[in-house]
Amino acid sequence: MPEPALRASDDDRDIVLRALEWHTAAGRLSLDEFDLRSTAALTAVTLEDLAALIADLPELPDEPARPIQPASHARHLVLLFVIAFVALAVLVAMMLLHP
């Protein structure tokens, strides 16, 4: 990433969120860690804030090392639950900040 003091864009946040999703699927992050880091990514202001969220994770490979297997039904449900939980948490936070 370029200069850390620069403000992060929505695209920058999306890149970090995709990386967090990939590392969660690979088993490097628990769902709780994913929730904390993805929430922080959504509210990150600078590129430095975003870089800190993935600093302890290896870089994503350019191409998958092995063929991607179709996700099981349970994995889809877990991912759907995580997305719903994060969306609900953001909505509650917005409601509390703007009564």
N, C-alpha and C positions, 0 to 999 in steps of 0.2 A: 504494500500500500504506500502511496505517496506521503508527503509531510503529515506527521501525526496531529499537528495543531489545526489542520483543515477541518472544516465542518463536514460531517458525514451526509451522504445523499441517501435517498430511499434505495437506490440500486446497491450502494455499499452495505446497507443493512440487510438487503435480500441475500447478498453473497454470503454474509456471515451466518444468516439463518439457515441457508442451504448447507453450509459447512457443519453447523451444529446438528442439523437433521441427519446428515451423513454419518457423523461421529457417534450419534446416538444409536443409529441403526447398526453400526459396526461394534457397538458394545463399549465404547470408550466413555460415554456419559450415561448416567442414570436418568430416568425420566424427571426426577427432582432437579438434577443439575441442568438438564435441558430446559426445564421450565424457568429456572432462575436466569440462565444465560440468555435465553430467547427473549424474555421480558426486558432484560438489560439491553439487548441489541435493539429492540424496538424503541427504546428511549435514549439510545446513545446520541451524543451531540457531536463528538469529534471522531476522526479516524483512529485516534489513540484509544478512545473508549472501546471501539469495536475490536481493535487489535488485541487488547487485553483479554477479551472474551475467548479468543482462540489461540493465545500464545502458548499454552501448554499442550496443544494438540498438534499432531503431525500434519504436514500439508496434504491436501487432497491429491490423489494421483490424477494424472491427465486422463488416463483411461483405466477402467476397472481392471484389476489384476486377474479376476476370474469372471466367468459369465454370471450375470445377475440372475438369481433365481426368483421366480415370482413370489411375492410376499404372501404369507399365509393369511387366512381370514382373521386370525387373532391379531396379527401385526397391524392389519388395516384398522381394526377396532381400537387398538392402543393408540395409533397415530391420530385417529379421529377424536378420541377422548382427549389427547394432549392438545390438539388444535382447539377443541371446544373449551377446554379449561383455560387456555391462554386468552382466548377471546372473551370469556366470561370475566376473567381477572382484569383485563383491560377495561371492559365496560363498567365494572364495579369501581375501579380506580377513577374513571372519568366521572361517574356519578358522584363520588365522594368529593372530587375536586371542584365540580361545577354543580352545586345543589340546585 
